[in-house]
Amino acid sequence: MAHSFIPLSFVPDQISSVSSTHATVTTSAITGHVDLATGSVTTGVEPGIYRQTKPLDPSQALVGLRETCQETDQGPRTEVAYPNEPPTRLDGEITAAWSSGRFVVAALSDPRAGATLVAFFPGQPVAHRIFLPWPTAMVVGDGDVAACAGQGALHLFRLDGDRILTTSIPVVAARNLSVTVHGDKVYVLAGETLFRVEVSALDFASTPTAQAIAFDPLVGEGQRDDEAAVVAFALPESILLDHPRFKRLRVPRVAGQYADLEKGDRVVLDDVQEEMPTIFRVRAMHKVGAAPSVRPPPPPAIQLDAPTFEEPSRPASAVPRQPDSQILLALATRHHFLAPLLLVRLLQLNEADLVFARWLRRVYLGDIEVRSSAADWDADPNLLAFLGLGNGDEYSLYIYPPWCAPADQPAREPPVVEFFHETGFAELRALTFDAFFDWLLEQAIELEEDETTRDKTRELVAKIRERLDFPRGQRDLGVAPEWLPKEDEPTVAPARGLLASVSRFFSSASSSAPGVKDDPRMRLALSLEAKGDLVAAERVWLRAHLLDRGYANADATIAASALRRLYAQLGWTFALENLGDANA
């Protein structure tokens, strides 16, 4: 029997089920029942039938088998075996798998080798290895047949006695690609088309091979309806009909079709289909008294060329932009602060060592980078973010020049803070990066919910510490310095005598900045500037800026403008650059 395709009238999300006679394709609101013998499709609003198909966890897919994965210096290594039997050893971690009870097909992810698809008998060496463009989401099977869809290819495996045979065929790339196996047939949903692959019609081999494929159309016929419809409008591009049961119908004109129809004519529907619930499509009709129309021909066959096999090169370890370790060192040199050596080393290993980068991802530290928070959140311009927490908050270095580059003293590294995007303020986590990272690694262990996962995380943390030469220690996190802005800190009004001494300054400021006289924060900041204490004034203006951020009002504009002026006067180039980016 030939391979076939069935055009659908909507774009389903998935194949929900398949039997010997019908397939069910669904979205969250619409269900399509496909007659596999005729190609006819009926639709309905049955949201209760929708079940989002999810890949099985390898432990669920490999029933009756023992699967263990260990992290090594070369990457993850997996063993699969029957109880009390020798294992099959695999390079990588299983991301998806299927087992017939006799043989296994598994997708593997390895930081160095990339993504691969393997087939094997448990306890024996791998029979087939196919390189994939990226880790697959699902491996499916039924009986002695398994399938896995990759980029532009469907990889098939079939049991033949004591051998595992394989072949690969092309598939149409689509966002909603869904695959299922039923007996000796494989069904592939791609876009608005359901493809049926006849496994018995394919040429399988003992080594990976690829073949072209042709799909013949299988288009169901609609129903004939003897109740006449009336032409409501005969437009150049379409005919509008009024039908007693189907109500208003629109029939497109193709190449001068239905040129003899006029308003008021009665027509009989020779082929009408319900494409969507309560939405009908007329594929053929004729004027009352005329001969029945000829149904339109089916779409042409779909011919697809054989996919190609290309072993990928070693996965790229560098990001497209400048490496973060270099960015940090360049910022430290330009803005006169000491880059934490441990953070530099951490960034360098994350950039150069794919196995180490995997370890960081496994303990939720994979998003480590170096960037400003000011542009994203209109945040404190002294922040240099290095690790996002997934909710908008970030761990950051606080680049405060009086602390990082004190006069006549060696530069020192910035403290580590946690920035809260909802408030704009930050809280101290540690005065040094060493103390912070020591605490963070232990937090990764403590936050695991079960003991098994906690033990695995503990092993990974030990490997990370060993690679960094960073043993566990009793490092003091320190106490927050007084200059770090606090959200609940009260605003202090300046002394009356000081206000009197700068009344003329206030008058000129108030004339160009409405609201200054009524805001004690701004009055205090201006008084400190008049006194010559620019460092203290910057802290007051910064607090006003953080409290007013996100508001398009005069106060926010005044504070941001004052900060830019102060940073230029003080020579705080890091904050000045970031504030410029945030207000660009």
TORKE-121415 format. One line per 10 residues: number of its first residue (from 0); their letters; for each residue z, y, x of C-alpha. Coordinates in steps of 0.1 Angstrom, whole numbers, plus 5000, padded with zeros to 4 digits. Example, Ala and Ser with C-alpha at 12.3 -4.5 7.8 and 13.67 -1.06 7.14 Angstrom:
% residues 2
0	AS	5078,4955,5123  5071,4989,5137 .
***
This chain:
% residues 584
0	MAHSFIPLSF	5000,5000,5000  4992,5035,5013  5017,5061,5021  5019,5088,4994  5033,5122,4986  5044,5136,4953  5042,5174,4947  5073,5188,4931  5077,5220,4909  5108,5233,4927 .
10	VPDQISSVSS	5124,5231,4961  5153,5206,4960  5182,5206,4985  5183,5169,4989  5174,5134,4978  5205,5123,4958  5195,5088,4950  5166,5063,4951  5160,5031,4931  5130,5008,4930 .
20	THATVTTSAI	5114,5029,4902  5128,5064,4905  5140,5090,4929  5164,5119,4920  5161,5152,4938  5186,5180,4932  5198,5215,4937  5232,5227,4926  5217,5236,4892  5185,5215,4887 .
30	TGHVDLATGS	5178,5178,4888  5144,5163,4891  5137,5127,4882  5106,5114,4900  5087,5084,4886  5077,5066,4918  5049,5046,4901  5031,5075,4884  5043,5106,4903  5055,5123,4871 .
40	VTTGVEPGIY	5085,5145,4874  5110,5155,4847  5136,5182,4852  5169,5190,4837  5200,5211,4840  5225,5185,4852  5247,5201,4878  5272,5173,4874  5249,5149,4892  5247,5171,4923 .
50	RQTKPLDPSQ	5266,5157,4953  5260,5174,4986  5249,5146,5010  5270,5147,5042  5267,5126,5073  5293,5099,5077  5318,5102,5105  5308,5076,5132  5341,5057,5125  5330,5054,5088 .
60	ALVGLRETCQ	5294,5045,5097  5303,5018,5123  5322,4995,5100  5336,4965,5118  5330,4980,5153  5353,4997,5177  5341,5031,5189  5359,5050,5217  5349,5082,5235  5364,5094,5267 .
70	ETDQGPRTEV	5359,5128,5284  5350,5124,5320  5339,5148,5348  5303,5138,5340  5306,5144,5303  5316,5123,5273  5313,5085,5276  5313,5062,5246  5319,5025,5241  5309,5005,5210 .
80	AYPNEPPTRL	5319,4969,5206  5329,4942,5181  5367,4935,5183  5375,4915,5215  5339,4916,5226  5323,4934,5256  5311,4970,5248  5278,4988,5249  5283,5019,5271  5266,5051,5261 .
90	DGEITAAWSS	5262,5084,5279  5273,5111,5254  5293,5115,5222  5281,5099,5190  5273,5127,5164  5257,5104,5138  5253,5067,5134  5242,5038,5111  5248,5001,5115  5232,4972,5096 .
100	GRFVVAALSD	5260,4949,5107  5237,4935,5134  5222,4965,5152  5232,5002,5156  5212,5034,5157  5232,5064,5170  5225,5100,5179  5243,5111,5210  5251,5146,5224  5257,5150,5261 .
110	PRAGATLVAF	5261,5184,5278  5239,5174,5308  5214,5149,5293  5210,5168,5260  5205,5150,5227  5193,5114,5225  5187,5087,5198  5196,5051,5208  5193,5017,5192  5211,4986,5204 .
120	FPGQPVAHRI	5229,4954,5196  5266,4959,5201  5277,4944,5234  5242,4945,5248  5223,4973,5268  5205,5000,5249  5172,4988,5236  5156,5022,5229  5163,5057,5240  5144,5087,5225 .
130	FLPWPTAMVV	5151,5123,5235  5157,5148,5207  5152,5185,5207  5188,5189,5194  5216,5168,5181  5206,5153,5147  5227,5156,5116  5221,5122,5100  5210,5087,5107  5202,5066,5076 .
140	GDGDVAACAG	5192,5030,5069  5190,5001,5045  5188,4964,5053  5169,4960,5085  5154,4995,5086  5169,5027,5100  5155,5063,5102  5163,5095,5118  5144,5128,5113  5140,5151,5144 .
150	QGALHLFRLD	5120,5182,5149  5086,5173,5135  5091,5136,5138  5106,5107,5119  5120,5080,5142  5121,5045,5126  5137,5013,5138  5132,4978,5123  5149,4945,5131  5126,4917,5140 .
160	GDRILTTSIP	5145,4885,5147  5164,4892,5180  5144,4924,5187  5147,4960,5176  5112,4975,5171  5105,5012,5168  5079,5037,5160  5077,5075,5153  5056,5093,5128  5052,5130,5121 .
170	VVAARNLSVT	5069,5148,5093  5065,5183,5078  5091,5207,5092  5112,5222,5064  5146,5238,5059  5156,5212,5032  5145,5181,5052  5163,5151,5037  5157,5114,5044  5167,5082,5027 .
180	VHGDKVYVLA	5158,5045,5031  5154,5021,5002  5143,4985,5011  5110,4988,5031  5103,5023,5021  5115,5056,5036  5115,5088,5015  5113,5122,5031  5119,5154,5012  5103,5184,5028 .
190	GETLFRVEVS	5099,5217,5010  5083,5211,4975  5070,5176,4985  5085,5141,4984  5068,5118,5009  5069,5080,5006  5065,5060,5038  5055,5023,5035  5073,5007,5065  5052,4975,5062 .
200	ALDFASTPTA	5021,4996,5068  5033,5010,5101  5027,4995,5136  5061,4989,5153  5065,4981,5190  5091,4970,5215  5088,5003,5233  5089,5038,5218  5055,5046,5204  5040,5073,5181 .
210	QAIAFDPLVG	5013,5071,5155  4994,5095,5131  4998,5091,5094  4980,5100,5062  4996,5105,5028  4976,5101,4996  4985,5123,4966  5004,5108,4937  5003,5134,4909  5017,5125,4875 .
220	EGQRDDEAAV	4998,5135,4843  5014,5157,4818  5015,5151,4781  4989,5160,4755  5001,5181,4726  4980,5182,4694  4997,5212,4680  4973,5241,4685  4983,5272,4705  4969,5307,4698 .
230	VAFALPESIL	4955,5330,4724  4977,5360,4724  4960,5378,4753  4928,5370,4773  4934,5388,4806  4911,5388,4836  4936,5368,4857  4953,5346,4830  4954,5335,4794  4986,5341,4774 .
240	LDHPRFKRLR	4993,5315,4747  5018,5313,4718  5027,5277,4710  5049,5266,4681  5071,5244,4704  5066,5257,4740  5066,5294,4730  5048,5318,4753  5027,5301,4780  5007,5316,4808 .
250	VPRVAGQYAD	4976,5298,4821  4960,5312,4852  4922,5316,4853  4905,5299,4882  4869,5308,4892  4860,5321,4858  4877,5293,4839  4881,5297,4801  4855,5325,4800  4847,5318,4763 .
260	LEKGDRVVLD	4883,5323,4751  4892,5354,4732  4923,5367,4715  4931,5347,4683  4913,5316,4694  4931,5283,4689  4934,5258,4718  4947,5223,4723  4968,5214,4753  4954,5184,4771 .
270	DVQEEMPTIF	4979,5184,4799  5012,5203,4798  5042,5196,4821  5078,5208,4822  5080,5221,4858  5115,5235,4854  5140,5233,4825  5122,5252,4795  5094,5263,4819  5061,5246,4811 .
280	RVRAMHKVGA	5028,5246,4830  4994,5240,4813  4970,5221,4837  4942,5215,4811  4933,5227,4776  4903,5232,4754  4892,5253,4725  4896,5238,4691  4863,5222,4682  4851,5219,4718 .
290	APSVRPPPPP	4852,5187,4740  4885,5179,4758  4887,5195,4792  4887,5177,4825  4920,5175,4843  4920,5193,4876  4916,5170,4907  4946,5161,4927  4954,5179,4960  4937,5165,4991 .
300	AIQLDAPTFE	4954,5139,5013  4978,5151,5040  4968,5141,5075  4995,5145,5103  4989,5139,5140  5011,5116,5160  5043,5133,5174  5046,5137,5212  5075,5124,5233  5087,5148,5260 .
310	EPSRPASAVP	5119,5143,5280  5136,5176,5279  5146,5194,5311  5182,5198,5320  5197,5221,5293  5199,5257,5303  5233,5267,5314  5228,5305,5316  5228,5328,5286  5197,5351,5282 .
320	RQPDSQILLA	5217,5382,5293  5235,5389,5325  5263,5363,5331  5297,5375,5317  5314,5370,5351  5291,5395,5367  5295,5419,5338  5333,5418,5342  5331,5423,5379  5307,5452,5375 .
330	LATRHHFLAP	5329,5469,5349  5360,5465,5371  5342,5481,5401  5328,5510,5380  5359,5517,5361  5385,5510,5388  5406,5482,5374  5414,5448,5388  5394,5419,5371  5417,5389,5366 .
340	LLLVRLLQLN	5406,5363,5391  5414,5335,5367  5393,5350,5340  5364,5355,5365  5367,5319,5375  5368,5307,5339  5337,5326,5331  5318,5313,5361  5326,5277,5353  5317,5282,5317 .
350	EADLVFARWL	5283,5296,5328  5275,5270,5355  5292,5238,5344  5280,5223,5311  5307,5197,5311  5334,5223,5316  5319,5245,5289  5321,5215,5265  5358,5211,5274  5364,5247,5264 .
360	RRVYLGDIEV	5346,5242,5231  5367,5212,5223  5399,5233,5226  5384,5262,5207  5377,5284,5237  5339,5281,5237  5332,5316,5226  5345,5332,5258  5325,5362,5268  5329,5399,5278 .
370	RSSAADWDAD	5320,5427,5254  5334,5459,5238  5350,5458,5204  5345,5495,5197  5309,5492,5185  5316,5464,5161  5349,5476,5145  5352,5513,5155  5381,5500,5175  5403,5513,5203 .
380	PNLLAFLGLG	5377,5522,5230  5401,5509,5257  5396,5473,5246  5374,5448,5265  5371,5417,5243  5367,5382,5259  5375,5357,5232  5369,5359,5194  5392,5341,5171  5366,5335,5144 .
390	NGDEYSLYIY	5381,5359,5118  5372,5392,5134  5403,5394,5156  5399,5391,5193  5418,5386,5225  5410,5416,5248  5419,5433,5281  5434,5467,5275  5418,5490,5301  5444,5518,5303 .
400	PPWCAPADQP	5438,5538,5335  5474,5550,5341  5484,5513,5341  5454,5498,5358  5447,5524,5384  5480,5543,5390  5478,5572,5415  5484,5563,5451  5489,5526,5442  5467,5495,5443 .
410	AREPPVVEFF	5447,5487,5412  5462,5460,5389  5447,5439,5362  5448,5450,5325  5473,5434,5301  5460,5410,5275  5463,5420,5238  5453,5406,5205  5432,5430,5185  5434,5430,5147 .
420	HETGFAELRA	5402,5441,5131  5418,5450,5097  5442,5475,5112  5425,5485,5144  5457,5481,5164  5465,5455,5191  5497,5436,5201  5506,5425,5236  5501,5388,5244  5508,5389,5281 .
430	LTFDAFFDWL	5509,5414,5310  5488,5391,5331  5459,5369,5323  5475,5339,5341  5505,5341,5318  5483,5345,5288  5460,5316,5296  5489,5293,5304  5503,5301,5269  5469,5298,5252 .
440	LEQAIELEED	5463,5263,5266  5497,5251,5254  5490,5266,5220  5458,5246,5218  5479,5215,5220  5507,5225,5197  5483,5237,5169  5467,5202,5165  5479,5187,5132  5481,5150,5141 .
450	ETTRDKTREL	5495,5132,5172  5462,5114,5180  5442,5147,5182  5471,5163,5200  5470,5136,5227  5432,5141,5232  5436,5178,5234  5464,5174,5259  5441,5153,5281  5414,5180,5279 .
460	VAKIRERLDF	5438,5207,5288  5449,5187,5318  5413,5184,5329  5408,5222,5324  5439,5230,5345  5428,5206,5372  5393,5221,5374  5408,5256,5376  5436,5246,5400  5459,5261,5375 .
470	PRGQRDLGVA	5490,5239,5370  5514,5244,5341  5541,5269,5349  5569,5291,5335  5550,5324,5335  5566,5354,5319  5545,5370,5292  5563,5404,5297  5572,5432,5273  5548,5455,5256 .
480	PEWLPKEDEP	5546,5488,5275  5555,5520,5256  5520,5534,5258  5504,5506,5237  5498,5521,5202  5518,5504,5174  5508,5505,5138  5543,5512,5124  5552,5539,5150  5563,5571,5133 .
490	TVAPARGLLA	5545,5604,5140  5568,5629,5157  5563,5666,5150  5564,5691,5180  5593,5714,5185  5592,5748,5166  5592,5768,5198  5563,5749,5212  5543,5755,5180  5550,5792,5182 .
500	SVSRFFSSAS	5538,5794,5218  5504,5779,5209  5499,5796,5175  5467,5813,5186  5453,5780,5198  5461,5765,5164  5444,5793,5146  5411,5788,5165  5413,5751,5161  5421,5753,5124 .
510	SSAPGVKDDP	5391,5776,5117  5367,5750,5130  5386,5718,5119  5399,5719,5083  5430,5699,5078  5446,5703,5112  5474,5725,5100  5484,5698,5074  5483,5668,5098  5514,5665,5120 .
520	RMRLALSLEA	5496,5640,5143  5469,5664,5151  5493,5693,5155  5513,5673,5180  5481,5663,5199  5469,5699,5201  5504,5711,5213  5504,5684,5240  5470,5696,5252  5482,5731,5253 .
530	KGDLVAAERV	5511,5720,5273  5487,5703,5298  5499,5668,5291  5464,5653,5284  5476,5617,5289  5502,5620,5261  5477,5639,5239  5452,5610,5243  5477,5586,5228  5484,5608,5198 .
540	WLRAHLLDRG	5447,5614,5192  5440,5577,5196  5466,5568,5170  5450,5593,5146  5416,5578,5153  5428,5543,5146  5445,5552,5114  5415,5572,5101  5387,5548,5114  5362,5537,5088 .
550	YANADATIAA	5366,5569,5068  5338,5595,5068  5362,5624,5066  5370,5655,5087  5401,5639,5102  5382,5610,5116  5355,5633,5131  5381,5656,5147  5400,5627,5163  5369,5610,5177 .
560	SALRRLYAQL	5355,5643,5190  5389,5651,5207  5390,5617,5223  5356,5621,5238  5366,5655,5252  5398,5641,5267  5382,5611,5282  5357,5633,5300  5385,5656,5313  5406,5626,5324 .
570	GWTFALENLG	5378,5607,5339  5385,5576,5318  5349,5564,5320  5354,5530,5303  5368,5544,5271  5343,5573,5272  5313,5549,5273  5327,5527,5246  5335,5556,5223  5300,5568,5228 .
580	DANA	5287,5534,5218  5309,5533,5187  5297,5566,5175  5260,5563,5185 .
***
